[in-house]
Amino acid sequence: MTWWAVSTKEKKQVFEHELWQKDDWVIRRITGFRWGTILVETDGDDPPVLDQDSGPGADAVNMYDTEYNYELVSLDDGWYGDVIWPDDMPEEERERLEEIWDEDWSAGWEEEGWTQYDTECWFHGPLEITKETK
């Protein structure tokens, strides 16, 4: 078994998506990072094959959902944040939830009955893959 460090070659190409749900509503919180590194384990000495053909721009790989075991090393220097709200959620509710997030982060949403049910980590653009000694 071999471990490989996977990171993006260009900055601002890593996006973590937190998916939150309550009843029929789903909220997607997105945080962009300048850099990120994830260790990926392969069975042999060949580097991982990571098809970058999916994701928000159909040019990325969700590093948390590949056929390989992985360990997050780092997501560095957050530079971007956005929220994708349900189309049918009233503006007042969006503003209220933003205020709760600003005060208590995820704990506030959990108290409101929201559950974070998934997290995705999208690496876009050229990848650097180097063999690690672990």
N, C-alpha and C positions, 0 to 999 in steps of 0.2 A: 504494500500500500504506500502511496505517495501523496504528499500534501503539496498543493500549489497555491501561491498567493495570486489572487485575481484583483486587479484594480483597473480603473479607467486611465487611458493615456492623456486625455484632455480634461481640464477642470470643468466643473459645473455640469457633470454628466451622470450624477448619482441622485436618484429620487426615491425616498421612502414614502410609501402610501399606507396609512392606517385606515382600516375600514371599520366603521362603527354602525351598529344597527339598533333600532328600537321600532318594534312593530314592523310596518312595511317600509319604513324609511331607512335609507343607507346614506351615510355621510363619508366622504373620502377626504382625509386630511393629508396634504402632501408637503413634505419637507425636502428641499433641494440641498445637496451638499457639494462642496467643491471637489472633495476626494472621498474615496471609500476603498476599503480592502476587505476581502473575504477569503478565508482559506477554504479550499475545496479538496476533498480526498478522492483519488482515483484508485482503482484496483491494481493497476500496473504502473509502468514508468512513463506512460503516455499522458500528455496534458489533457485536461478536460475538454470536451467538445461542447461549446456553449453557443447554441444557435440564437442569434439576435434577430429574430423574426416575429416578435410579438411585442406586447406592451402598448403604452399610449400612442406611440408614433410608429409602431410596427417595425422598430429598429433597435429593440432592446431585449435583454434577458432578465427575468426575475430571478435574482440570485438566491432567494429564499425558496424557490420552487424548481429545482433541477433534479436530476437523477442522482446527484452526488450528496454525500454528507458534507456539511459546511460548518464553519465557525466564523462568526463576525469578529473581525479584528478592529475596525474603526469606520466610522462615518464622521468626516471632519469638516469643520468650518461651514456650518449651515448658512446659506445665503438667500434662501427662498422659502416662502410658505404660502399655501393656498388651501382653500376648502372648496370642495365641490358639493353643493347642497342638492337635496332632492328638488326637482322642478316644482313640485306641488307644496313645498314647505313655505308657509307665509314668512314674509320679510321680518316681521316682529319676532317670530320664533328663532330665526337665524341670528338676529341681533342678541336675543336673550342667551342663546347657547354660546355665542362668541364671548359675551361678558362672563359667563360661568367658566369658560375655558381660560380666559385671561386671569381669573381669580384663583381657580383650583385645578387647572389642567384636567387630566383625565378623571381624577377623583370626583370632580364636580359633575361631569357627564355621567359617570357610573351611578352617582347618587340620584340622578334624574332618570335612571333606568336604561341608559345606553350601554351596549356591550361592544368592546373591541373584539371582533371575531376573526380578523386576519390582518397580516402585515406583509406587504410586498416591498422588495428592494430592487429597483430597476437600474441596471447599468447600461448606458447608451454609448454609442461610438466605439472606437477602437479600444480593445482590451489589452492590458499587459498581463501576461501569465508567466510567473517565474516559479521554479521548483524551490520548495522550502525544506529545510532540515528541522524536523520537529521532535 
